[in-house]
Amino acid sequence: MEAVSATMKAINFPATSTVPRATVSITVASPWSQTKLDMLTFYAPNPNTRFSSICLPRCSRKPNTDTNNETAQNPTFEPNPSLTTENPSSAVSDEVIPSSSNPPSALSRGLVLDLGPVGSWDCTDIGSPVVKRFLSDEEERWYMWYHGVSTDSQGSDSIGLAVSSNGVHWERGKGAVKSSADVGLVMSCGNDWWAFDTQSIRPGEVVIMSSAKVRASSAVYWLYYTGYSNEKVDISADSLGFKVQNPENQSSQTGEVLRSLPGLAISQDGRHWARIEGEHHSGALFDVGSEGDWDSLFISSPQVVFHGNGDLRMYYHSFDVGNGVFSIGMARSRDGMKWIKLGKIMGGGPKGCFDELGAMNPYVVKNKKDRNYVMAYEGVGADGRRSIGLAMSAEGLKDWRRVEDEAVLKLATMEDGWDSKGIGSPCLVEMDGDVDEWRLYYRGIGTSGRCGIEMAVSDGSDITRFRRWKGFQV
């Protein structure tokens, strides 16, 4: 373990356009049933630190481990002023751009983040929102990591960060971040020819944790993301009513499928990232399944949930060729780096349902009230149309059950509605404090193919009923 500690402490964040990679060797003991899981503790950022001066927190000896990182009240650690982060990019200077402060019109109902201005890193396409809320007595802070595409990136995704004080009006950046006070582009595709993430990258989840297994001296942001390579995957799905694509690209009709695998990067401030080498030869955390397995084509949308000390669950999706449906599976880890697959947990729904051809892009949270697990996912209908469904589980393993046979959020019914052509990539945030409701962030596609990130709110604590956000009630 001393070698692991030395490797982690040696990671730095140089002022170059290349995000560095670091190799971490982890020794995992024998199977789950034979090993006590007692390794990992999560922490939330210091609520007294504002956007302009956020720094990596120093862990307390008495952390609150009962959190999925959406909301953190009264965190038990303090900032470490001795830690600094260098600039990861020499790209164009960042320009902070506030989102509109006006309530959305009827045609943009629910929209909270539109495409960036012309010339920005996210002016062509955005999506895959990962939203985190941190609440204290003094303030409310929100972070959104999301993918974006510019006009000069040749279709490749980058990952950026926007910040907010209420989760509705967001500040974004036009270019790459240059300091821990900036917002904008924070991570680009890998440059190593052998790597799994040279074509595109999309965020799956961001957690804040410190691992005794790694012996890190302070808590750090851990970004789990999907990396796409140039390797094309052959798939015969002519019987389907739509083209299977990976990554999803509204403007492309080729049905091209690129090999994708899960990756990990770490950061001191959520803005400057260093990739961590996984066990796979490409640097990914793990490989696709063997020929004939349900996940033999690709692995996408890795979303990680903290269940208990030394017990991390990763939910992801692939296309099950044998059954002709998108499916969701899971893997398990004790240190967040070495993963053991547990198999498929959800496939296609009943005939005629909104998710007849499968489920994808899962996002799982642990309900703070009843301690059950809730999964929002993108359901694929027989015609390829997407809706957002909900499933629940007591343990978060293989006992998932769908909430009725209806989607909790469907395409807009208005002919010219903002998201009348597509919705997906859900992200759930459980509100607490004075507000008893859930927020659902997702990617929407309008009639012209224009993409945006939207928000729906639950009917009080009833998580099975959502409505698109229409503005604050005054």
N, C-alpha and C positions, 0 to 999 in steps of 0.2 A: 504493500500500500504506500510505502514511502516514495516509490518510483512514480506512482500516480499523482501524489501530491506535488512532486517536483514538476511534473509535466503541466499540471493545471496552473501552477504559479508562474510558469514561464510564458504563458499566453499573453501577448500584448496586441494592441490595436494600432498598427502603423498608419501613417498618413499617406496612404496610397489608394489607388482605385481598385486594388485587388483585396478581397476579403480573405484573410489568411486561414489556413487549415491547421488544426492541431490534433495530434494523435494521442488518444487516451487509452491505456490498457486497463481493463477491468477484469477481475477474477470473480466469477459468479459461482456460488456454491450449488449443491445439488437441487433436485426438484422442489417445487413449492410445498408439497405435503411433508417434506422432511426438513424444512428449514424455517426457522422463525424469521418473520419479516419485520425487521426493526432497523431501518437504515436511513429513511428519508424524512426530512422535515421541510415544510413550506413556510415562506414568509412573505409579507406584503410590504410595499414601499412605505417609507416614512411619510405620513399624511401632512406633516408640517413643511415638507419641501415642495416648493412651487415648480411649475414647468421650467422656468428659466434657470433653475439651479439644482435639478434633480441629480442625485449621485447614488452610488451603490451603497445600500445599507449594511451596517454591521449586525450580525445576528445576535439575538438575545439568548440566554440560557433557558428562557421560559416562553418559547414561541407558541402562537396559536396555530395548531396544525390542522384545525377543522375548517378548511377553506378550499374552495375550488378556484380561488384567485379572481373571481368576478368582483367581490366586495370584501373589504377588509376594514374592520372597525377596531380602534385601539390597538394597533400593532405594537409588538413588544420588542422593538429594536430601535436603534438610533443610527443616524447617518455617520458615515466614515469620511471625514473631510480630506483624508490623506490620499484617497483614491482618485485618480484622474483618468480620462479617456482621450485618446488622440483622434484626429480626424481620419475617417476611413476612406475619404474620397476627395479627389481634386477636381470634381466636376463643377458645373456652373454654380455660381453662388445661389444659396437658398433665399427665396423670397416668400415670406409668410403671407398666405392668402386666406382670409376668413370666408367661411361659407355665408350664404345669405341669411340675414336675421329676420326676413319676412316669412310668415307662414306659407306653406306650399299652396299653389293654386290647385284647382280641381284636376288639372292634367298632370301635375307632379306630386299628387298626394302621397305622402309617405317618404318622399325623397329627402335625405339628409346630407348626401354627398354626391355631387354631380361630377362629370368629367372635369379634369383640370383645364386651365386655360391653354391656348395654343402655344406649343413649344415646351410645355411642362412634361415631366416624366410620366404623367398619367393622363394625358390628353386624349388618348384613343380608346382605352378600355380600363375599367376598374372592377374589382370584385373581391371575393374571398375575405370578407371582413372578420377580424378577430378583435372583439371589443372587450375591454376590461374597465371596471369601475372601482375606484378607491374612495371610500367615504370616511370622513373624520368629523369631529365637532366643528373644526374650523372651515373646511372646504370639501368640495366634491370634485374629483379629478377623473377624467376619462382618457383612455388611450385606444386608438384604433390602428392596427396594422392591417394592411390590405395590399393586393397586387395591382399593378398598373402597367400600361403599355404606352409608349410614346410613338410619335410618328417616325422616328429615326432608329427604332430598336429592332426593326425587321421581325416584328411579331413576338419578340421575347418579353417575358414578364420581368418586373422588378418588384421589390417589396418596399413599401413606404410607411410612414407613421403620421397620423393626424392626432391632434389633442383637442379636448373640449372641457368645459366646466359643467355641462349639463347633458352630454350625450346626444345633443341635437344639432347645435351650431359648432362646427369644427374648424380649426385652423390647420391648414395644410401648407406644404412647401412646393415651390415650383421646380427646384433642383435638389441636389444631394445635400444632406446635412453636413455641417462643418464643425459643429460643437454640440455639447449636451443640451443646449438651449434651442436647437433647431428642430424643425419638422420638415418632412419631405422624404426623398428617396434614402433608404437606409441599407439596402442590400441588393446587389446585382447578381447575375448568373455567374457560375464558376468559370474560371479561365483554363483550368487544367483539362487537357484533351481527353484524359481517361476518366474524368469525373462524371457522376450521374446527373449533374445539374447545370450542364452547359447551355441548354436551350431555353428553359424557362424555370421559374421558381414561384411558388405560391405558399403563403403562410397557412398553417393548419392549427397551431395553438401556441400561445406564449404563457409559460408558467414562471413563477419566481420561487427559487428554491436553493437550498444548500444541502449537499449530500455528504454524510459522514463517510460514505464509500469513497468519494472522491477527495475528501479531506480539504475541501475548499475553505478558505479562511473567512469568506463573506458570501452572502447570498448573491445570486446572479440571475439574469433573465435567461431562460432556455426557450429557444424558438424551434419548434418542430415544423418542418415544412416539406412540401412536395417538390422534388427536383426532377426535371425532364431532360433526357438526353436526346441526341439525334437519331438514336436507334428506333426504327419503325417496326411496329408489331403487325403481323398479318392476322386478320380476323375475318371470318366469314359470317356475316350477320345480315345476309340479303333478305331473310324472311321478316326482319324488323321493319317497322314503318318509318325509321329514321336512321341516320348515320351515327355510328358510335364514334365519338371523338375523345381524344385525351391529349392535351387539355381541351376543355370545352371552349369553343371559339365560335361565337355567333356569326361572324362574317365569313367563316369557311364552310364550304359545302362538300369538301373532299372526303370527310370522314376519316381523316388521318389520325392514327393512334401512335403516340410516342411512348416509349418505355419510361415509366416514372417509378421512383423509389423514395422512401422517407429519409430525411436528413435532419441534422441537429446543428444549431449554432448557438453560441452563448454571447452575452453582452453585459456590460456593467451599467448601461443606462438605457437600454432598449433601442439605441440608435446606432451603435457601432458594434459590429458582430464579427465573431471569429468562428469559422466552421470547425466542428469536431469530427474527426475521422471515425466512421463506424467500422464494423467488422467486414463489410462487403468490400471487394477490391476497388470499387468505384468511390468509396468513401461513404456510401449509404449505410444506414443502420442495419438493414437486413434486405434480403433478396426476395424476388417473387417466388411463388410456389413452383413445384415441379410440374412437368407436363401432365395435364389432366386435373390438377388442383384448381379450385375455384378462383384462386388469385394468381394464376400463372402468367397473365398478360402484363399487369402493372399493379402498383400499389399507390393509391392517391389519398389525399386529405387526411394525413395522420393527426388525430386530435387526442391529446393526452389528459387523463383525469387522475387526480390524486385520490386514492381510496383509503390509504392508511400508511403508517410508517413502513417504508420498504415495499409498498404495493402501488405500482403505477399501472394504469390500463390505457392502451392505445386502441382507438377505434379508427378504422380506415375502410376504403371501398375499392372494389375492383369489378371487372366484368366477367361473370361466370359463363364461359363459353358453353359448357355442357348443358346448362339450363337456359341459356339465352337471356339472362337478366343481370342487371347490376346488383351487387350484393355487398353487405357490410360484414366485416370480420373484426377480430380483436387480437391483440398481443398483450403480453404482461411482462413487467420488469421490476427489479428490485432497486436498480440504480439509475434508471432513465436512459441507459445506453445499450445494454444487452437485453434483447427482447426474445421471448418465447411465444410463438403463435399458438392461439387457442382455437382457431378455426372460424368458420362462418357463423354469424349469429342472426342475420336477417337476409332474406331474399326478396322475391317478388310477392306482391299481395294477391288477393283473390281476383279471379277473372272479372273484368269490368271496373275494378277499383282504380283510383288515381295513381297507384304505384304497382300496377300489374306487371310492368317490365322492370321492377326493381327499386332499390333504395341506394342512395349515394350521398356523399358529403355529410356524414353524420356529425352532430355536435351534442355532446353529453354533459350534463351538469347534475350535481347532487342537490336535490331539493332540501333546503335548510329546515323546512317545517316538518315534513314527514320522513325525511332521510331516504326517500326513494330516489332512483335515478330516472332522469328525463332525457330523452333523445329527440332532438329536432333533426329531420333529415329531408333530403330532396327526393321526392317520389317521381318515378318516370311512368307515364301512362302508356297505353297501347299505341297511341299516335305520336309518342315522343314528347308530349307536353309535360312540363314540370310543375309540380306543386310542392308545398311543404307539409310534411306529415309529422306525427308525434307518436312516440312509443315510450313505454315505461317498464321499469324493472326494479325489483326489490334489491337485488344484489349487484346489478350492472354487468352480469355475465351472460349466460345463454338463455335467460328466462324473460326475454323481451316480448311484450305484447303491444300490438298497435292500439291506439286510442280510436276506437270505432273504425269505420271504413271510409271516413271522409278526411280530406285534407283540412288542416287548421288554417291554411292560407292558400287561396287559389289565385289564378290570374285575374287581373282587373277586368271587370265586366264592361266598362266603358270602351267604346270602339277606339278612342284615342287616348285611353288611359296610359299612365306612365309605364306601368309594367304589364301591359296586356299581351306581351309576346313571350315572356319568360320570367320565372322567379326561381331562386335556388341559393345554395351556399349559406344556409342559415347559421346564425350565432345567437344563442340564448343568454340573457343576462337577468338574473333574479334580483329585483329591486328590494331593498329593505329600508329601515328607518321609518320615515313618515309616509312612504308610498308602498302600498301592498299590491304590486303588480309585477309582471314580467315584460321585458322588452325583447323583441325579435328583430335582429338586424339581418339583412339578406341582400342578395344581388338581384336587381330588376332589369328587364330589357323592354324597351318601348317599341312602338310600331316601326320606327325607322332603324331599329337595331342599336339605338343609343343605350348605353349601360349606365347604371348608377347604383348607389348603395342606399337602401331604404330601411325604414323602421316601422314595425307594427307593435301595438301594445295589447296586453291581455285585458280581459274584462275583470278587473280586480285581481283576485288571486286565482281565478279560473283559467288555468293554463291551456285549456282546450278551445278557448275562444279568443281570437285575435282580430283587431281592426287596424287598418293603416292609420298612421299618425296624421292628424289634421291640424296640428298646431296646439299651443298651450291654451288652456281654458283660463279666461280672465273674468 
